[in-house]
Amino acid sequence: MKFSLEWLKHFLDTDASVAEISAALNRIGHEVEGVEDPADKLAGFRVAKVLTAAKHPDADKLQVLSVDTGEGDPLQVVCGAPNARAGMKGVLGLPGAVVPANGMELRKSAIRGVESNGMMCSVRELELGDEHDGIIELPEAAPVGQSFAAYSDASPVFDVAITPNRPDCMGVMGIARDLAAAGLGTFKPIDVPVIEGEGACPVEIRIEDVDGVPAYHGRVIRGVKNGPSPDWLQRRLKAAGQRPISALVDCTNYLMFATGRPAHVYDLRKLSRAVVARRAKNGETVEALNEKTYTLDETMTVIADDKGVHDIGGIMGGEHSGADESTTDVLLEIAYFDPERIGVTGRKLGLASDARTRFERGVDPAFLDDGLALLTDLIVQTCGGTPSEAVQVGQAPVEKTDIAFDPELTARLGGVEIARDRQRAILEALDFTVADDWKVTCPSRRHDIEGAADLVEEVVRIHGLDHVASVALPRAEGVARPTATPLQQLERKLRRAAAARGLNEAITWSFLPTADAEFFADGAQLWTLDNPISEDMKAMRPSLVPGLLAAAKRNADRGAEGSRLFELGRRYFRGKAGASDEKPTLGVVLAGNRTARGWAHGKATGFDAFDAKSEAMALLEAAGAPVDNLMVMDGAGDQFHPGQSATLRLGPKNVLARFGALHPRTLKAFDIVGPVMAVEIFLDALPAKKGGGFARAAYAPPALQPVSRDFAFLVPAGLAASDLVRAVKGADKQSVVAARVFDVFVGQGVPEGKKSVAVEVVLQPGEKTFTEVEIKAISDKIVASAAKQGAELRG
């Protein structure tokens, strides 16, 4: 929320500097996101008087002005504004000044051969409005030579972040009250006028949706004259980031930003008979003030008459019933809307507004009559007119909250000793009522106060969080024990291993578009959000691959030749009985070129399924999985290419990982050019580490050299090489310590439907060297074990 120092001082009597106010705001929990001083932008601009105006000798639309700056000789300035004339007063930008609208630094220059010593400025150039047809014309009383910043009462503007639990500070008055309680001045209570009104309100007001609109107050003002609002009002609204529209609309906006109370004004002649707060009808539409048409449903509260809907209750008014320059009679509306209903309606419609922000956080339900009186008085002073008597329909939920408070609780919960008198003074300065027995009654605007702990927070906050001493947490004697869980330790190990292999870590959203999530759901039930940050982020991800694919696509779109990405995160599913089921996972995506083109190997080469398998095996080994015992099986999923993908399993059912090339259908769905490889390692499926301490076993190399033997087998063409290797290693587990495929051949000399697979086997002797007889026996075991897989030794 933005507000000017001038506006703050309307409610707070203080001599504090901007820096002191900023520090106090931060100290009491209202974070200052920035302070902007308009005087800085207006440095170098001053009030000046045009003494003479003559036609430029070489340009029909330019004039040569003689300008009095209040000191020294008059300056010559070339100006193209049609309203520039002798005798007028305006704003002159001197050489060295920077024009706020475009950042141009003014310099002494020649324009069409005539020297110009600055620039006479328009409203737009100084960012004071949108007008740019001519230069600024100041009143005759404007003092020549005065800086324009001082003349225009430019005031520093604070930009403060208000937390959702403090709707009472969504107005300048609430900020002032907090600062006064913190000792930064004296709070100036608002003077609520008594508006008697003449005659009964001529418009009937009814409430049919009591749950959505418990209370609706209003009155008619006849004979108003709508036009520009006063300069002081416009100045304060501009400081708040609001564009002045007209006096009537500006008055309602002023009330909202000053007190936190939204209000609305209707053009009476555009209303038909009774004004009713009711539920919308399904399919009913309204064109809002933002010139967009919204389709409503029966859960939404609206303000309507016989002709139709005029207002999306508590969020935004309608375009066709708003006040304009011809408005003479108006109906004022100040109502209390149910916060929950406002929030649901706003999310359904995707409609945000300043009013919605305040209503869904909870405005003061007791501020209806006072708010209506203040708005009436402001409009009458600004636009004239005669108000009617006020109409109060319904009853706002004004319930006083009484809390039994123990001042000793502040030291126990807040960690700071504060005298009882000081605690009482703080609470009373915040408008709490404190009885002698410390029974505290909360003001109706403070919906966030629910118990004694909240009162402690208020006391400590105003006293100053910087006064709370830093105290170290207790520490046990001796060497500190590790605090990371086994899963955290595993993730750290995998993160290091992936980075060491040249993979770059990515952090992607846990939310996906529903279509992307369903593509990778594999039939599982998804979690979808009722209140997503956007419709494109509605489903919780069932896989890490879609997010990594999106990152790889962004890299490719920006010219990256290759992407090696990994992410450690969670996949989300609906568990039994609808419970949340989060599964830790490591995802990898390899896209683009594996190696760039070069003299040593020619053209650039892409990734293939074996690269994906290599990453999967290396990372599983880093995770402590028994990679030598893994089975390579199909079933990676429909998202993967059926002939270039597989799963790694520990047993036929326990899938530890899936890897391979993504299916062209997947690449098309995610609009990425292939081929693209992907890996997913399911950390929750990894077997638990068995016993032992953290230290590795002592390394004891064999005393005797190993023996290598090569075997070439004819096997069925469909047999997986890993199955053959597993059979070879299992033939003699004591002697066979390693086996690997070093050649696969299909062609001349190999029967149809067969392939030749050559395996290198390493035999490790124990206490004595192998004899030829022993090696022959082991070889026979290897051949016999391979035969069980349909393999036969080539002759």
Secondary structure, 3 states (H helix, E strand, C coil): CEEEHHHHHHHEECCCCHHHHHHHHHHCCCEEEEEECHHHHCCCEEEEEEEEEEECCCCCCCEEEEEECCCCCCEEEEECCCCCCCCCEEEEECCCCECCCCCCECCCEEECCEEECCEECECCCCCCCCCCCCECCECCCCCCCCEHHHHCCCCCEEEEECCCCCHHHCCHHHHHHHHHHCCCCEECCCCCCCCCCCCCCCCCEEECCCCCCCEEEEEEEECCCCCCCCHHHHHHHHHCCCCCCCHHHHHHHHHHHHHCCCCEEEEHHHCCCCEEEEECCCCCEEEECCCCEEECCCCCEEEECCCCEEEECCCEEECCCCCCCCCCEEEEEEEECCHHHHHHHHHHHCCCCHHHHHHHHCCCCCCHHHHHHHHHHHHHHHHCCEECCCEEEECCCCCCEEEECCCCHHHHHHCCCCCHHHHHHHHHHCCCEECCCCEEEECCCCCCCCCHHHHHHHHHHHHCHHHCCCCCCCCCCCCCCCCCCHHHHHHHHHHHHHHHCCCEECCCCCEECHHHHHHCCCCCCCCECCCCCCHHHCEECCCCHHHHHHHHHHHHHCCCCEEEEEEEEEEEEECHHHCEEEEEEEEEEEEEEEECCECCCECCEECCHHHHHHHHHHHHHHCCCCHHHCEEECCCCCCEEEEEEEEEECCCCCEEEEEEEECHHHHHHCCCCCCEEEEEEEHHHCCCCCCCCCCCCCCCCCCCCCEEEEEEEEEECCCCHHHHHHHHHCCCCCCEEEEEEEEEECCCCCCCCEEEEEEEEEECCCCCCCCHHHHHHHHHHHHHHHHCCCCEECC
